[in-house]
């Protein structure tokens, strides 16, 4: 039986944007290795890191941006909308790639550090330039720290398949995704890299399962159902898993897992193939925080929250944060940890990202105010009279403005 898209929901869960903003900040910190603050990101407290959380939330947001119109009968429209977003991300990825080359080439010349051109997979530009540039254009060759967007582009391209299965049954979509994930690590499936051997670091054939779980939770939310229903026993189990993973990571007790004799995919921590412990960890993390008590500060996030604003504008913030992290790498190159220097470096980077999000917020509100005044036939800047106020937007417009958070 086909799923019929439910009635519009006009409220937006700012918690999704908040945690997406948190993930963006942690990604930025992790992309500046060698600072003291790197010790305090989520990867030091469990099996997963900010990348898994970000992909889950991207899937959740995709349920609103693409799932609703797709399940409402506008399959071609939703699919082309996703492909258009993928095209935008492609342009952003190409821009970041060229800026990365320019930045590290300049830093190598300015600082006299040729070693900078041998970081992050940049060395192929010198040893195999023709092959490397073809690889960059085709995503076969990806720089370290600039390799998340290609994976997300691939997820957008295959998302219509997820949604087609979800139109039959959400559970069918989720089950098929999990089955394909199992196939990828059973047969070591990945998209080939070029010119270097191996495959993509972020293997979209495996990471699609995290995206699909987020999409499943989001589709439940659009249907008026709890995205993650609360069960006391499940909450306790998730909390226990987070505690065990923290103890193992913090105290280095990896032998507790490796000595179990369980097949590799169930006990490995391979990031490329989204190993089982990593996926279970991010799902446990989401479940615990999604079911936070009403009195928790994470239960009621306001729209005005600056971190939530970062999550609402994730693509420009992510792109800027990626470039800033690479700038910080060139500044930090070869340096030791230093609390004051590292705090200043990370603080300025995060501060710039916050300012970008606030600028976009202001600019969006300013454009709306100008449009409202023009529709009312008044010059910009004049005082609004009560009788000339614009009528409220229709529910469809409210839905579009509230939920078109497509992430990154």
C-alpha positions in Angstrom: 0.0 0.0 0.0 1.4 3.4 -1.0 2.1 5.9 1.8 0.1 9.1 1.3 1.9 12.3 2.4 0.2 13.7 5.5 -1.1 17.1 6.2 1.4 19.9 6.5 3.2 20.4 9.7 4.3 24.0 10.3 6.4 23.7 13.4 10.2 23.2 13.0 12.2 21.2 15.5 15.1 23.5 16.2 16.9 20.7 18.0 17.8 19.2 14.6 19.5 22.5 13.6 21.2 22.8 17.0 22.8 19.4 16.8 23.7 20.0 13.2 25.5 23.2 14.3 27.2 21.2 17.1 28.4 18.7 14.5 29.7 21.4 12.2 31.8 22.9 15.1 33.2 19.5 16.0 34.1 18.8 12.4 35.9 22.1 12.2 37.9 21.3 15.4 38.7 17.8 14.1 39.9 19.3 10.8 42.6 21.3 12.6 44.7 18.4 14.1 47.2 19.1 16.8 45.2 21.5 19.0 44.3 20.9 22.6 40.6 21.2 21.7 40.8 18.1 19.5 40.7 16.0 22.7 37.2 17.2 23.6 35.2 16.4 20.4 32.8 13.5 20.3 35.2 11.0 18.8 37.1 10.9 22.1 34.0 9.8 24.0 32.6 7.0 21.8 32.9 5.0 18.7 31.4 7.5 16.2 32.3 11.1 15.5 30.6 14.3 14.2 30.5 13.0 10.6 28.1 10.2 11.4 25.8 12.6 13.4 25.8 15.1 10.5 24.9 12.4 7.9 22.0 11.2 10.1 20.7 14.7 10.6 21.0 15.3 6.8 18.8 12.3 6.2 16.3 13.5 8.7 16.1 16.9 7.1 15.8 15.3 3.6 12.5 13.7 4.7 11.0 17.2 4.8 12.8 18.8 1.8 12.4 15.8 -0.6 10.4 13.1 1.1 7.2 15.1 1.5 6.8 16.1 -2.1 8.0 12.7 -3.4 5.4 10.8 -1.2 2.8 13.4 -2.1 2.9 12.4 -5.8 5.5 14.8 -7.1 8.2 12.2 -7.6 9.9 13.9 -10.6 9.9 17.3 -8.9 11.4 15.9 -5.7 14.1 13.9 -7.6 15.1 16.9 -9.8 15.2 19.0 -6.7 17.6 16.6 -5.1 19.7 16.4 -8.2 19.8 20.2 -8.4 21.1 20.3 -4.8 23.7 17.7 -5.8 24.8 20.0 -8.6 25.2 22.9 -6.2 27.3 20.7 -3.9 29.4 19.7 -6.9 30.2 23.3 -7.6 31.0 24.0 -3.9 33.3 20.9 -3.9 35.1 22.0 -7.0 35.6 25.5 -5.5 36.9 24.1 -2.2 39.2 21.8 -4.1 40.8 24.6 -6.2 41.0 26.9 -3.1 42.8 24.0 -1.2 45.4 23.7 -4.0 45.9 27.4 -4.1 46.1 27.8 -0.3 48.7 25.0 0.2 50.7 26.1 -2.8 50.9 29.7 -1.5 51.7 28.4 2.1 54.5 26.2 0.7 56.0 29.2 -1.1 55.4 31.7 1.6 56.7 29.6 4.5 59.3 27.6 2.5 57.6 24.4 3.6 57.4 22.1 0.6 56.1 19.4 2.9 52.8 21.1 2.9 52.3 19.9 -0.7 52.6 16.3 0.5 49.7 16.5 2.9 46.1 15.4 2.5 46.7 13.5 -0.8 48.1 16.6 -2.5 51.3 14.9 -3.6 49.7 13.3 -6.6 49.5 16.8 -8.2 53.3 16.7 -8.4 53.9 13.0 -9.2 50.9 12.3 -11.5 49.4 15.7 -12.5 47.3 14.7 -15.4 45.8 11.7 -13.6 45.3 13.7 -10.5 43.4 16.5 -12.1 41.2 14.0 -13.9 40.6 12.3 -10.6 39.7 15.6 -8.9 37.1 16.4 -11.6 35.6 12.9 -11.4 35.9 12.6 -7.6 38.2 9.7 -8.0 40.9 11.7 -6.2 39.9 13.5 -3.1 41.9 15.6 -0.6 41.9 14.8 3.0 39.4 17.0 5.0 37.7 17.9 1.7 36.1 14.6 1.1 32.7 14.7 2.8 30.7 16.5 0.1 31.4 13.9 -2.6 29.8 11.3 -0.3 26.8 13.5 0.3 26.4 14.2 -3.4 26.3 10.4 -4.0 23.6 10.1 -1.3 21.4 12.7 -2.9 21.8 10.9 -6.3 20.6 7.6 -4.9 18.0 9.1 -2.5 15.1 8.7 -5.0 15.6 5.0 -4.8 15.2 5.2 -1.0 12.1 7.3 -1.4 10.6 5.0 -4.0 11.0 2.1 -1.5 9.6 4.3 1.2 6.5 5.0 -0.9 5.8 1.3 -0.6 6.8 1.0 3.0 9.2 2.9 5.2 10.2 -0.4 6.8 11.0 -1.8 3.4 13.3 1.2 2.6 15.1 0.8 5.9 15.4 -3.0 5.6 16.8 -2.7 2.0 19.3 -0.1 3.1 20.6 -2.3 6.0 20.8 -5.3 3.7 22.8 -3.3 1.1 25.1 -2.0 3.8 25.8 -5.6 4.9 26.6 -6.5 1.2 29.1 -3.6 0.9 31.3 -4.8 3.8 30.8 -8.5 3.0 32.1 -8.1 -0.6 34.2 -5.0 0.1 32.2 -2.8 -2.3 33.3 0.8 -2.8 33.6 3.4 -5.6 37.2 3.2 -7.0 39.7 5.9 -6.4 41.9 7.3 -9.1 44.9 7.6 -9.6 45.6 6.1 -6.2 44.5 2.6 -5.4 41.6 1.8 -3.1 38.2 3.5 -2.9 36.5 6.6 -1.4 37.3 7.3 2.2 33.7 8.0 2.9 32.1 5.1 1.0 28.6 6.2 0.1 27.5 2.6 -0.5 28.0 2.0 3.2 27.2 5.4 4.6 23.8 5.4 3.0 22.6 3.3 5.9 23.1 6.2 8.3 21.4 8.6 5.9 18.5 6.1 5.5 18.0 5.7 9.2 17.8 9.5 9.5 15.4 9.6 6.5 13.2 6.9 8.1 13.0 8.9 11.4 12.2 12.1 9.4 9.5 10.4 7.4 7.9 9.2 10.6 8.0 12.7 11.9 6.3 14.1 8.7 3.6 11.5 9.3 2.9 12.8 12.7 4.6 9.9 14.5 7.4 10.0 17.0 10.6 9.9 15.0 12.2 7.9 17.8 9.5 6.4 20.1 10.5 6.3 23.8 10.9 2.9 25.4 12.4 2.8 28.9 14.3 -0.5 28.2 15.6 0.9 24.9 16.6 4.1 26.5 18.5 2.2 29.2 20.2 0.0 26.6 21.3 3.0 24.5 22.6 4.8 27.5 24.5 1.7 28.6 26.0 1.3 25.1 27.2 5.0 25.2 28.7 4.4 28.6 30.5 1.2 27.6 31.9 2.9 24.4 33.1 5.8 26.4 35.0 3.6 28.8 36.6 1.6 26.0 37.7 4.7 24.1 38.8 6.7 27.0 40.8 4.0 28.7 41.9 2.2 25.5 40.3 -1.1 26.4 40.0 -2.2 22.8 40.9 -5.8 23.7 37.5 -6.2 25.3 36.0 -6.1 21.8 38.9 -7.5 19.7 39.2 -10.6 21.9 35.6 -11.6 21.5 36.3 -13.5 18.3 33.3 -12.0 16.5 33.6 -11.5 12.7 35.4 -8.2 11.7 32.5 -6.0 10.5 30.8 -6.4 13.9 33.9 -5.5 15.9 35.9 -3.3 13.6 35.8 0.5 13.7 36.4 1.1 10.0 35.1 4.5 9.1 35.1 3.9 5.3 32.5 1.1 5.6 30.5 2.6 8.5 31.4 -0.3 10.8 28.6 -1.6 13.0 29.9 -0.2 16.4 30.1 3.3 14.9 26.6 3.1 13.5 25.1 1.8 16.7 26.9 4.5 18.6 25.5 7.4 16.7 22.0 5.9 16.8 22.3 5.4 20.6 23.5 9.0 20.9 20.6 10.3 18.8 18.1 8.2 20.8 19.3 9.4 24.2 19.3 13.1 23.3 16.1 12.9 21.3 14.3 11.6 24.4 15.9 14.1 26.8 13.7 15.0 29.8 11.5 18.1 29.4 13.7 19.9 31.9 16.9 19.3 30.0 18.4 22.3 28.2 18.5 20.2 25.0 14.8 19.6 25.1 13.8 23.2 24.1 16.0 24.9 21.6 14.9 28.4 20.5 15.2 29.6 16.9 17.3 32.4 18.1 20.0 30.0 19.3 23.2 30.9 17.4 24.3 27.3 17.1 20.9 26.4 15.6 21.4 29.2 13.1 24.6 27.5 12.0 22.7 24.3 11.4 20.0 26.0 9.4 22.6 27.4 7.0 24.8 24.3 7.1 26.2 24.5 3.5 27.8 27.9 3.6 28.9 27.4 7.2 30.4 24.0 6.3 32.1 25.3 3.2 33.5 28.3 5.1 34.5 26.1 8.1 36.3 23.7 5.7 38.4 26.5 4.2 39.0 28.0 7.6 40.2 24.7 9.0 42.7 24.4 6.1 44.0 27.9 6.8 44.4 27.0 10.4 46.3 23.9 9.4 48.9 26.0 7.5 49.2 28.3 10.5 49.5 25.4 12.9 51.8 23.3 10.7 54.6 21.8 12.7 53.6 23.6 15.9 53.1 22.0 19.3 49.9 22.2 21.4 49.5 25.5 23.2 46.3 26.3 25.1 46.2 30.1 24.4 47.3 29.9 20.8 45.0 26.9 20.0 42.0 28.5 21.8 42.5 31.8 19.9 42.8 29.9 16.6 39.8 27.7 17.1 37.8 30.5 18.7 38.3 32.8 15.7 37.4 30.1 13.2 34.1 29.2 15.0 33.4 32.9 15.6 33.6 33.6 11.9 31.2 30.7 11.1 28.7 32.1 13.7 29.0 35.5 12.1 28.3 34.0 8.6 25.2 32.2 9.9 24.0 35.4 11.6 24.6 37.4 8.5 22.5 35.0 6.4 19.8 35.2 9.1 19.7 39.0 8.9 19.9 39.1 5.1 17.0 36.6 4.8 14.8 38.7 7.2 15.8 41.9 5.5 14.8 40.5 2.1 11.4 39.4 3.5 10.7 42.8 5.0 11.5 44.5 1.7 9.4 42.1 -0.2 6.5 42.6 2.2 6.7 46.4 1.9 6.9 46.2 -1.9 3.8 44.0 -2.0 2.0 46.5 0.1 2.9 49.3 -2.3 5.0 51.3 0.3 8.5 52.6 -0.1 11.1 50.7 1.9 11.6 52.0 5.4 8.1 53.5 5.9 6.1 52.6 8.9 3.6 49.7 8.4 0.0 50.7 8.9 -2.2 48.0 10.5 -4.7 48.0 7.7 -2.1 47.4 5.0 -0.5 44.5 6.7 0.2 41.6 4.3 -2.1 38.6 4.7 -0.6 35.4 6.3 1.3 33.1 4.1 -0.6 29.9 3.0 0.3 26.7 4.7 2.2 25.4 1.7 4.5 28.4 1.8 5.0 28.1 5.6 5.9 24.4 5.1 8.4 25.2 2.5 10.1 27.9 4.6 10.0 25.8 7.7 11.3 22.5 6.4 13.5 23.0 3.4 16.6 22.3 5.4 18.5 20.1 3.1 21.8 19.9 4.9 25.0 20.3 4.2 
